């Protein structure tokens, strides 16, 4: 595969369907997106790996939803990594890239070398917000600590009763003549919703959790197992590239399942923070509250946890008791 072809597939999500098996899926490769996310922070390597995995899951899941605004994934944990949060913003217009951002909150002094050793008891949550005037949807499932992808699979089985499988690879990559950087690739398989009836009672998994065999009938289960058998043959280098285009990978893995691909969705790192949003978030506070937030040099500061943007604001323009507005200050400066 040429460099141009490689770049064409980097930071994209390719939707596909296996017509024989009634299974849909996504192939994602992230390169610049991960660099954009991780370079904003000084994360230990183990935390970088967790954020990279979460960002890859977000790209794969976000592209499966008919999204008008935002999909959010969140892990809350009692371990050294307290929280991992990601957002996937739908393209504003057809043909434009979707945007992803992510960050982690953690106790640096307690971080261990093995990534999942830093994730303790907690929960995995997905929030779908379709925008103004729409009621957000949130689903939560107990956190399965073998991997974040296992937690996502458990979420779809319990909350949506959709058998789902992820095969992911992520890590630091160095190509000839290039610098070391983060790269990730993965495949998501999911049984079509119409084939997933509501299941009463507990499942056959640990703690009564549902497993695919609890949800699918015999024929569906056979199709699902066959597709997963093919997925298990994928090699790490095939997932992250750059030697094999995703379309060729799908043919190699699933040629017996009649794979059909759809338009590729580009993804980029992107944050929605702004000074206006900071002001809006502070508009609920009184002048006394704003005074407590004011630094010794007479300013209120705010930092975006996702992108690291730093905002310095005049306290007299903040809160519901503000005596000035930013436009008033701008006008005064011109006099």
Helices and strands as residue ranges (DSSP letters): H 3-9, E 12-18, E 23-30, H 32-38, H 45-62, E 70-77, E 81-89, E 98-106, G 108-110, G 115-118, E 122-129, E 137-142, H 148-155, I 156-160, E 164-173, E 181-191, G 193-195, G 206-208, H 212-215, H 218-231, H 236-240, H 246-254, G 255-257, E 259-269, H 275-282, H 287-293, E 299-303, E 310-314, G 315-317, H 326-334
